[in-house]
């Protein structure tokens, strides 16, 4: 298995609000959602971070949109290793550690 690879994908958390359907294994998500404009704004930000190759900001924005999102420890370790010594005492490592929570 490669770093970051998953054995299975959770599409739903046990504490999410769902509604039943005619099939016992198919449910409809009924929890809170972002307004369309807000989601478009956040996706635009994420695309910009990707274009700028700003992994840290891209991951932080993903975590804001999907609080349950947890990048692999391998990704976070690599990200921390990229922080220059001059920024070690700044908010950058703190933000990365927030992703680990």
C-alpha positions as CSV (number, residue, x, y, z in Angstrom):
1,X,0.0,0.0,0.0
2,X,1.4,3.4,-0.9
3,X,1.4,6.5,1.4
4,X,-2.0,8.2,1.4
5,X,-3.7,5.2,-0.2
6,X,-7.0,4.1,1.4
7,X,-8.4,0.6,1.8
8,X,-11.9,1.9,1.7
9,X,-13.8,5.2,1.4
10,X,-16.3,6.5,3.9
11,X,-19.0,8.3,2.1
12,X,-21.0,9.0,5.2
13,X,-20.4,9.5,8.9
14,X,-22.6,7.9,11.5
15,X,-23.5,11.3,12.9
16,X,-24.6,12.8,9.6
17,X,-28.3,13.5,9.0
18,X,-29.7,11.1,6.4
19,X,-33.1,10.2,5.1
20,X,-34.0,6.7,4.1
21,X,-34.9,5.7,0.5
22,X,-36.6,2.6,-1.0
23,X,-33.2,0.8,-0.7
24,X,-31.8,0.0,2.7
25,X,-28.3,0.9,1.7
26,X,-29.1,4.1,-0.1
27,X,-29.7,7.2,1.9
28,X,-30.1,10.9,1.1
29,X,-27.9,13.4,2.9
30,X,-30.0,16.0,4.7
31,X,-27.5,17.9,6.8
32,X,-26.2,21.5,6.4
33,X,-24.9,22.6,3.0
34,X,-23.1,25.7,1.8
35,X,-25.0,28.1,-0.3
36,X,-24.2,27.8,-4.0
37,X,-22.4,31.2,-4.1
38,X,-20.3,30.3,-1.1
39,X,-19.4,26.9,-2.5
40,X,-18.4,28.5,-5.9
41,X,-16.3,31.1,-4.0
42,X,-14.5,28.4,-2.0
43,X,-13.9,26.2,-5.1
44,X,-12.5,29.3,-6.9
45,X,-10.1,29.8,-4.0
46,X,-9.1,26.1,-4.0
47,X,-8.4,26.2,-7.8
48,X,-6.3,29.3,-7.3
49,X,-4.3,27.6,-4.5
50,X,-3.8,24.6,-6.8
51,X,-2.7,26.9,-9.7
52,X,-0.2,28.6,-7.3
53,X,0.9,25.2,-6.0
54,X,0.1,26.5,-2.5
55,X,-0.6,23.1,-0.8
56,X,-0.9,24.5,2.7
57,X,-3.7,27.0,1.8
58,X,-5.4,24.5,-0.4
59,X,-5.5,21.9,2.4
60,X,-6.7,24.4,4.9
61,X,-9.5,25.6,2.6
62,X,-10.6,21.9,2.0
63,X,-10.7,21.4,5.7
64,X,-12.9,24.5,6.1
65,X,-15.3,23.2,3.5
66,X,-15.2,19.6,4.7
67,X,-14.4,19.6,8.4
68,X,-14.2,15.8,8.4
69,X,-11.4,15.9,5.8
70,X,-8.1,14.6,7.2
71,X,-5.1,14.5,4.9
72,X,-2.7,11.6,5.5
73,X,0.1,11.9,8.0
74,X,2.6,11.5,5.1
75,X,1.2,14.6,3.3
76,X,1.3,16.6,6.5
77,X,4.9,15.5,7.3
78,X,6.0,16.5,3.8
79,X,4.2,19.8,4.2
80,X,5.9,20.6,7.5
81,X,9.3,19.7,6.0
82,X,8.7,22.4,3.3
83,X,8.3,25.2,5.9
84,X,11.5,27.3,5.8
85,X,13.4,27.8,9.0
86,X,12.5,31.5,8.9
87,X,8.8,30.6,9.3
88,X,9.2,27.9,12.0
89,X,7.9,30.3,14.7
90,X,5.1,31.7,12.5
91,X,1.5,30.7,12.1
92,X,2.4,28.4,9.1
93,X,3.4,25.4,11.2
94,X,0.5,26.1,13.5
95,X,-1.9,26.0,10.6
96,X,-0.4,22.7,9.4
97,X,-0.8,21.3,12.9
98,X,-4.5,22.4,12.8
99,X,-4.9,20.0,9.8
100,X,-3.6,17.2,11.9
101,X,-6.4,17.7,14.5
